[in-house]
Amino acid sequence: MSKAKVKKTIVGDIDAEVLRFTAGEDTALDEVLVEVDCIGTAAHVSALASDKLPSPILTPKERDRVIGELVAIMKRARDGKFKIGLKDQDVHLAVERALTRAVGDVGRKVHAGRSRNDQVAVDLRLHGKTLLLDTMEAASALARILVSFAKRHETLPMVGRTHMQPAMPSSVGLWASAHAESLLDDLVLLKGAYDVTNVSPLGSAAGYGVPLELDRASVARLLGFKRSHANVLYASSARGKCEAAILAAMSQVMLTLSRLAEDLIIYTMPEFGYFTLPPAYCTGSSIMPQKRNPDVLELIRARAPRVLACETAVVSVVQGLPAGYSRDLQETKEPFMTGTGITLACLRVLAPLVRGLKPRKAALLAGFGPEVFATDKALDMVGEGVPFRTAYDRVKSSLDELQALDSQEIVKRRMRSGTARIDFDNLAGRVQDCLRLVRAERRRFHGAISRLLGKKYPELK
Ligand code: ARG
């Protein structure tokens, strides 16, 4: 390789083109990870200064100095003043270089007992935990809005459909709370992904541990993790698998959102007119002055398959990899960040849209033709002792004689007795449980990081 093209880096001289190729998108994507990388490093230097080590690698004073500088780097990053250069390759070496420039030789000690492999793994888990808590909060908020909308319109008639054809009397409450319960299932999966993510890989180094008595359990505690990995090789191999688990849960959220979006696109068409969308959440046309389009809902519908594609991209990179670190894993970062970002944005835009949704009673009632009451009629006969199949045949052979009934009366009865009653206590209770969990976990995390940095986190004051 010609000398002019070689770049000096912390980890040796690298051909400029190779450097560009291998760094890939890291110099840009890693900007999001500066803060968590500093936090991970703060925990690591605490372990290096532990008096339980036979000969501590850092003195308490050196540790405090490093942590102080890490906080300064975090603040600079928040002001947009921390840049990751190509020579740094990624956030890890950028932080180490900045640290060494600020604190001198002490900065050259901090990488003892760790590798970029466990550094990036811990960064992505810390970042993933925050993303999951934000997503769980946003999903709970949307579920709560749907439940209260459902409660308000519990008995407002809305034709129940199968195959999109009129089927049975139903209500706006039943429709809205169905989407809420779907989100609550997604929250179970998000919580599962959170449990998988809430484990510290630090101390695994390159995947095979180090011959130093670094207390992995206490490092995990310092960072607010539930525990550390039981096996250091798995701690390394779990990269990508953890991201895929998070994206799988997010993909389920998007599945729910896309179906809610599709329902709203259909039911706000003038031909149905069951609901009107808040005007500020519609967009116009550049040529047709009358247009009020549901672009937001259409984009949510289109972004659901994009999140699924991100999940597939991560799984595709990881499946078939040998145990331990391979550079392939770097390629999971972009789809992970893209997919999680899309999901959170969709939840956040949909919540106020649903809050501003207005049902149109006249249109909802107009949907009730006589055929909607056919099954109820057969079941009335069953109540009088007629075998169901006989009642079914009788109604079927005289469909023309069916009469439209008072849908408001029928729906009121249906929602108060029989099996279609909505268990609002269950739905509201589960929303509450999720929100409580998010708050408790956030408090736990912020408390741990505040103690670690000696500054109130996330304020850094
Ligand atoms: N930027 C790298 C990644 O995301 C960090 C780990 C590099 N490790 C290595 N052995 N080359 O994977």
Residues whose N, C-alpha, C, O or C-beta is under 5 A from the ligand:
A	BS01	LIG	D26 D90 R116 N117 V120 L329 Q330
